Amino acid sequence: MKKYIVALTALVTLWSCQSDEQYEDLNRDPKNPTQVASDFLFTAATVSLSDNMATPNVNQGIYRFLAQYFTTTTYVDEPNYIFTSRQNPDNVWSEIYRDVILDLQDAKSIVAENAELEQAEKDARMGQLEVIEVYAWHVLVDSFGDIPYTQAGQADEFPLPAYDDDMMIYEDLISRLDNVGTMLSAGQGYSSADVVYGGDMNKWMMFANSLKLRLGMRISDANPGLSQSTVESAVADGVFAANADNATVEYQGNDPYGNPLWEDLVLSGRSDFLASNTIVDYMNDLDDPRRMVYFDENVEGYVGGIYGASNNYGDYTHIGDPFLQPTREGILLDYAEVRFNQSRAAELGYNVPGDAETHYNAAITASMNYWGITDEAAISSYLSQGDVAYDGSDEQFATQYWIAMFDNPFQGWSVWRKYDAPELNIPVEFETEVPLRYTYPVDETNLNETNYEAAAEAIGGDSAQTPVFWDVQ
């Protein structure tokens, strides 16, 4: 647990209890609870998940490098996808299992045992916890492939958990999302502890359906039948209809509660990160108006740092001002993504309202509007140019989708893996291929060797070039 959970240290004290039960109540200070409240666990887990998605830190998830949105000035191992230097897979694995999933599961247990809550409120809180947990599980699957799932988090019974098949996990996650709507609609869930929607349960239901849409579209090549039924039910039940529905995490304006981008780009006082020439070149070619938001104008024009090389900070384009703010929200899932997914669903012939081109144009427009670009003439001009006007190709679709996911880099990396587009650069320093997955953590190879070896064999080898199950093109 990070950030918000730090505040708990002033509120929570762990006690050693007398063995004689007659003295137990006398030894309990009502102002210092023996158990962390589920509210705090829910907040901490949600923020930890958002931190993992947003951070540019070279010690963490490096999604901004995997999608080639950022590059560095000095430390080039991570932009060159050398995972061993800082054990990035280990850090992602432990962060999501320990600080997200286990916190959420503890919170569920506390809610279930809370006799002061009405059943409707319990159900609603369980629904919120379930949505974030499903999100976290899907990130782990998309990052690694097969992972411990059914035996995970049960250390007493399964100290060395077996790995589950990634497709089977996805099937279960979709099933869990099928059931979460009833939970979320039962009553009022978390409010003040909810850093996503502040207790708006209607928005939570849209978030659950939009996440289900994402999972459904992920598997369109691997399991077309389940993909279609999942997508159609998600859209029918109600997905995001505007940017106001976006699932974003609210950050505070001070350390240690600011957006991790601000922590690494500003608070650190370092000059480590640049806009990558990969994203800058694509957007320059399209004269994309989002450049004025994504990037700073510190040099003449927009000149991205050479991806994977040592770069002089002053010679290349810096990250734009909106990403330097401590209160910059963290994006979990947004309206632009929903419209892109609906576009491809329509292109595949799924029974969703609207046609592929309309959804595609709406997705780009939603991205423009989100970043404050509202000039209809400028947006129309962008949409009508030859390389942008909808043609149904994977290359065009994925390029626009990828550009729009600039501040949701895990999704940008996933778009590239699924559609094999746009073409990314080979890192200059070590000429390493762009990873298709994370390799398993070193700790797993040492401490859970038998199950690790079985999982590595099942997925086709523990290599960064072994695709996850839905990446079949």
N, C-alpha and C positions, 0 to 999 in steps of 0.2 A: 504494500500500500504506500502511496506517495501523496504529496500535496495535501488534499483535504484531510487525509487520515492523520497528518501530523498534528492537527488540532486536537485529536483525541487524547494525546498523551497528557494533556492538562485535565482531562475529564475522567479518564479510566485508570483505576488502580487494581492490580491483581492481588488477591488476598490469599493467605494461607489460613485455612479454616481449622478450628479446634475439632478434634475427633469426637468430643462429647457434644451431641446434638443439642443438649439443653442450653448450651452457651452460643449456639450458632447465630441467632438473631441479635444477641447482645454485641457480637463482634462484627456486625455488618453496618457499615456507615451508609445511610440512604443517599448521601450526596456523592458517593463514589461507587457506581454500579460495578458488579463483578463480571458483567458481560457487555461487550460492545453492542450498542443498539443496532438493529437492522438498518435504520436510516443511514447511519454513518457508513456501514459496509456497502450499501447500495451506492451512495455518493462516491466513496473511495474507488469502488470497482469501475464505475462509469468513467470517472476521471482518468484512472489508470489505463483503461482501454483507449480513451481519446488521446492520452499522451503517447501511447504506442503508435497510434495511427499518424499523429501529427509531427512528432519530433524529427529534426534533421540530425540529431546527435549521432556521431560515428560509432558510439558504443551500443546503440539500440537497433531499431528495426531497419534503418537505412532505406525505407521505401522511396524516399525522394531521389535516391541514387538508382534504385532498381528500375524506376520509371524514367530516369535520366532527366528529371526536372532541375536538379541541382548538381553542381560539381564542386570540387574543393580547390583550395589554393596550395596547401602544404601536405596534408595527410591524404595520400592517394590510395592506400590499401582498400578502403571501403568502396570508393567509386570504381575500383578495379575488381571488386567482388572477391577480395581475399578475406574470407570469413574467419580465418584462424587467428588473426592478429588480436582481435578484441572479442572473439567468441560471440559474434552477433546472434547466431541461432540459439545458443544457450540463453542469452539475455531475453530474446523474444519469448522463448518457451517458458522460462521461469516467470517472466512478467505476467503473461496471460494466464498460466495455470495458477500461480500463487496469488497474484494481486488482483485478478479479475474473477476467474471461475470459482476458486475456493471461497473468496469473500462472498460471492453471490450465493453459493450453496450454503454457507453459514447463515447468511441473511434469511434464506428460505426456511431453514430449521427454526430460527428464532421467531419468524412470523407464524409458522405453523403451531408453535408452542405458546404463543401469546394469547392468553385467555381474555385479555381486555379488548381485543379486536373483534368486531363483528365478522361473520364469515364472508360477507360481500367485500369488506375492506381487505381481508386476508387474500381473497382471490385476486383482487385488483393489484395488490402489491406483488403477489406471485407472478402475475402477468408481466409487470414491468421488469422484474428480475429475470424472467424467462427470456424476454426479447434480448436483453443485453447478453445473457449467457449464450443464447443461440448465435448471436453475432460473434462472440468471442470464439466459440467452437469452430465456426466456419472460417475465421481468420487462421486458426491453427491448421485446419485441413488444407486450406488454400496455400498455406506457407510450406507445409511439410509433406502432405499426402496422408498415409496411414499414421494414426496417432493413438495413444491410450485414450479411450472414451468410456466404455462401460465399466471398466475397473479403475478409472482415474479418481483421485480424491478419496480413496478408501484405503488409507495406508495400513490400518490394522489388519484388514482382511487381504489386501493385495499390495504388499509393500513393493512388489516388482510387477506393475501392471502390464498386461498384454496389450498389443496394438490392435485396433479395429480397422476394418477395410474402409477406405475413405468414401466410396460410393454409398456404403451402408450407413455411414454416419450422416451423410447428406440426406438420405431417405428419412432417417430419424429426425433430423433437424427440421425438415419440411413438415413432417407429421406433428412435431411440437408447435410449429407456427400455425398449423391447421387448427389447433386446439386453443391457442392463446387468446383469440378474439373473445371467446366466452368468458375467460378470466378477466380480461381488461374491461369488459362491458358490465361486470358484476357490480361495481361500485367505485368509490373514490380511493385511489391508491396513494402513493407517496406524493407529497406536494412540495414542501420546503426542501426536502432532500433530493428532489428531482431536478438535476442540473441540465436536463434536456428540454422538458416541456413544462416544468413547474406544476405538474399535476394535471395537465390537460389530457384526459383519457382518450378523447376522440383522436388527438394527434398520435397518441401511442398506438392506437389501432391502425392508423395509416402507416406508421413506422413499421409495425409488424408485417403488414401486407406488402409494403415496398421492399422490405428485406426478403420476404418470400419471393417476390418478383425477381430480385437479384439472384437468389439461389436457383430459381427455375431457369433463368436465362444462362446461368453458368453451365448447366448440364444439357443444353440444347443439342450438343453434338454427341455427348456420352449416353444420354438416355432421353431421346426425343419425346417419348410418350409421357413420362413423368414430368418432363419440362413443360410440355403443353398444358397438361392438367393443372400443374402448379401455377403457372403464369395466368391462366384464364381465371382460376379461382381467386388469385391475389388481386387482379384488376377488378373483378366483379365485386369483391368485398370492399374495395376503396383504397387506392394508393394516393401518394402525394398529388395535389392538384395545383400547387403554387409554391414559390420559394418560401412563403411564410410557414409551410409545413415541414421544412427541412429538419432533419434530426441533427442538431448541433449541440455541443457542450459549451456552456457558458464559463469563461475564465474570469478571474478577478484581476484587479489592476496592480497587484503587488506580489513580490516574491514571498513564499514559494508557490503562489497560486495563479501565476500568469501562464499564458500559452507557452508551450515548450519552444516554439519558434522564437518568440521574444527572448526566452532564456538563452538560447544559443546564438542568436543573431545580434542581440543588443546587450543583455545583462552580462554576458560573458566578457564583453569588451574585446572580443577577438574578431578577426577578419578571415574567417575560414571558408565561407560559402559564397558561391556565385551562381547566377543563372547559367544553366548548361547551354552550350551551343546547339544541342539536340533540339530542345524546345524552342529556343530563340530563332533558329534557322527556319523551322517549319512555320512559325508565326510571322516571321519577316516575309517569307515567300507569299503568304496569304494576306499581308498587310492587315493583320488581325488587330482590331482596336483594343483587345484586352491586354496588349503589351504595355500600355500606359499604366495598367494596374498591377500586372504581374511583376513588372520590372521597373527599376529606377532609371533615371535619365542622367546617370553620372558620367557617361561617355557619349560621344556623338553617335547617334543612332542606337541600335541595340546590338551588342556584340557579346555573344555567350562565351563563357569560359570553355576552353577545349576539354571535352569530356575525358576524365581520367588522367589528365596531365597536371603537372605542377603549374599553377597559374599565378600571375601577378595580380593582386586584388584590385589595384587601381586601373588596370588596363581593360577590364571587362565589366559587363553589366551586372549591377547588384540586384538583390531581391527588392521588390517594390515595397513602398511604405506601409500598405495595409498589413503586411506580414510581420512588421516590426512592432506591432502594438501588443501590450500585455493582455488586453481584453479581446484579442482576435479569437473568434469562436473556432472550436474544433469541429470539423465536418465528419459525421459518421455516414450519412446518406442524404442525398439532396434530390431536388425536383428534376434537375437536368439529367441525372442518372436514370431516374424513373422514365423520363420521356425517351431517352436513348434505348432503354430496354424495351419499351413498348414499340418503338420503331422497328427494332429487329424482330420482335415477336410478330408484328404485322407482316413484315417481309417474309417470314417463315410460314405464314398462313394461319397463325393462331387466331382464335376467335376473340379479338380485343377490339374495342371501338377505335375508329380512326384508321388512316392509312399510314404506311411507313414514312412517306415523305413529310407529311404533316407533323408527325411525332418528331422526326429528325430536325426539322426547322424549329419546332417548339423547344427542343432540347438546347440547341445552340442559343436561341433567344433567351431561354431561362438562364443560361450561363452568363450571357451578356448582361442581362438585367440584374442578376445577383451581384455582379461587380460594378454596378452603377452606370452601365452603358444603356441608356434608354432612348437614344436618338433612333427613331424608327427608320429613317432614311439610311443611316449608317449601317444598321443591322440588315436591312433589305439589300443594300449594295453588297455586303459581305456574303449573304446567302445566295446571291444571283451569280457570283463569279464562277467561272468554269470549274475550278478545282473544288468548289464547295457545293454548288448546286447538286441536289441529290441524284445519284446514279445507281444506288443500291450495292455498290462494290464494298467489299470488306475493307480495302485500303482507305477509301474516303471516309466511310463510317467510323472506323476505328481511330483514324487520325483526329477527327473532330471530337469523338468521345474522349480520347486521351488528352487533348488540349483542355477540355472542360474540366478534367479531373486534377488539374494542377495542384489544388490544395486538398485533394483526397488521394494521395499518392499510392496507397495500397490498391485502390481501385484502378488507378492508371496502369500500374504494373500488371494487374489482372487482365485489363483490356488488351494490352500488348500480347500477353501469353495466349489468350483465347483466340484472338483474330490474326495473330502473326503480323500485326501492323500497329503503328507505323514502323518503318525501319529505324532501329536504334543504332547508335554508334558503337563500335568496338573500342573499349577503353584504351587510351594511348599507351599508358605505362606498361601494363602487363598483357594487353591484348586478350583479355579474358572474355569469354562469351557471356552474354547476359543470362543470369540464372533463371531457370524455370521453376525452381523451388529452393528452399533452404535445405542444407544438409542437416541431419539429425545432430542434436547437441552432443558434445564430447562426453558430458556426464552420463548420457544414456548409453553410449558405447562402453563405458567403464562400469556403471552400476546396474544396468539393466540389459546386460549383454545378450542373453538368450533371446529375449523378446525383441531387442533391437535388430539382431541378425535376421530373425524371421520377418520383421517388417521390411528391412532393406531388400531381402530377396523377393518379397511379395510385390514391391513397387517397381522392381527392375533395377535395383542398385541405388545405394545412398550417394547419389551424385547430384550436383546442382543442375545437371542437364537431363535429369530424369523428370519428365513432365508429371504434374498431378493428373488425376484421372479424367478431369473434364477438358484438359488441354490435348485434344486428339487430332488437331489439324496438322 
